[in-house]
Every structure is written in C-alpha cells, then in structure tokens.
C-alpha cells in the first residue's frame, strides 16, 4: 500500500507502459528542467504518503537525485528508490498501457 511514483515523462510512459495504479508525476522535462515545489505539491496530494513513497524512473538515475532532494526536506521518513522501469520489465513484471486522462 505504499504509493508508487513514476517520475518519467509522458513520452516514456507511452513508450514502455506504466505500472498499474502508479502516480505519474514528471520531474525533469525533456530539457532537464524541473520545478521541485510543484513536484512536492503533487506528491503531497497522494493518499497513504505517510507510509513512504517508492520512486520509479527508467534506470534509477533520476530517482536517486530526486530521493536525495526529498530526503533533505525531512518531510518523508521512508523513500524507496528503485532500479527503474527497465529492471521492472526485465523481471517480467506487468506494465499497462499509458492512458492520458
């Protein structure tokens, strides 16, 4: 019941699919720019966030940076960083088609 947060861009979600019921919140845009305050605002709206968060990107590189930044806020005591969607799919875990809401 720990929220999964996929920080990739929409083009990446379309390309690979997404983990079912994950929260899709882009962090870096295609030019590498980001808005940390906006990102945190979106995360704060997720239910069960007090249990921790699990971050996903493509390979874990982006989420390592993001997890460090979130950790420095002191707001979330449990942050799980993963090896990314590539590792997830290589383990034959299920991905669903991205649906633009």
Long-range contacts (C-beta under 8 A, 24 or more apart in sequence): 1-48, 1-51, 2-48, 2-51, 2-52, 2-53, 2-54, 2-78, 2-80, 3-46, 3-47, 3-48, 3-49, 3-51, 3-52, 3-53, 3-54, 4-54, 4-56, 5-43, 5-46, 5-53, 5-54, 5-55, 5-56, 6-56, 6-57, 6-85, 7-55, 7-56, 7-57, 7-62, 7-63, 7-66, 8-56, 8-57, 8-58, 8-62, 8-85, 10-98, 10-100, 12-58, 12-85, 13-98, 14-98, 16-85, 16-89, 16-95, 17-95, 17-96, 17-97, 17-98, 18-95, 18-96, 18-97, 18-98, 19-56, 19-85, 19-88, 19-93, 19-94, 19-95, 19-96, 20-94, 20-95, 20-96, 22-56, 24-98, 27-57, 27-62, 27-66, 28-62, 36-69, 39-66, 40-70, 40-73, 40-75, 43-70, 49-76, 51-78, 52-76, 52-77, 52-78, 52-79, 52-80, 53-78, 53-79, 53-80, 54-80, 54-82, 55-79, 55-80, 55-81, 55-82, 56-82, 56-84, 56-85, 56-88, 57-84, 57-85, 58-84, 58-85, 58-86, 59-83, 59-84, 59-86, 59-87, 60-84, 60-87
